[in-house]
């Protein structure tokens, strides 16, 4: 009888203890806020990046992500602790497929409620996703390309000017040589006439006496 009374008395205590633990754990669970502003970035055919924010002051030590295809019950569960990152890469996605993602914050006392569901569709492999490069980087690349083209144009203009100068110099030298040709011909004719045999004053040629 003593043993039966002892077991009957301790049973409510055990039940009360289990209820106290569950309430305590439930309090820690509800105190952690769900992640906010869950966003999908850098979406490609087979990969994507999930980003989110948390309330300041939440004792978050990690995160948990559930990834699910629409109308499919299979889930992918990703969890990481001892980290302060607010982003996670999704991989092995199927192209042209719609997915649903939830994010939870993780603390020492458990996990937060899941965030609002975020759905997205991966593009086809042939489709080019929208550029995620910041505008400042695009402007810098455009400026560098413009400077490079200006440099090329300057080099081309300098080469053309040099060739034009060479052609003009050649034409000028050719004109000088061409103008000097009549004078050279006159000098040659004069020299040849001076070197010819002189004529006799009476019109006969001088003959040497043998």
Secondary structure, DSSP 4 states (H G I P E B T S, - for coil): -HHHHHHHHHHHHHHHHHHHHHHHHHHHHHHSPPPEEEEEES--SS-EEEEEE--TT----EEEEEEEETT---EEEEEEES----EEEE-SPPTT-EEEEEEEEEETTEEPPPPPPEEEEPPPTTSPPPP-S-HHHHHHHHHHHHHHHHHHHHHHHHHHHHHHHHHHHHHHHHHHHHHHHHHHHHHHHHHHHHTSPPPPTTSPPP----
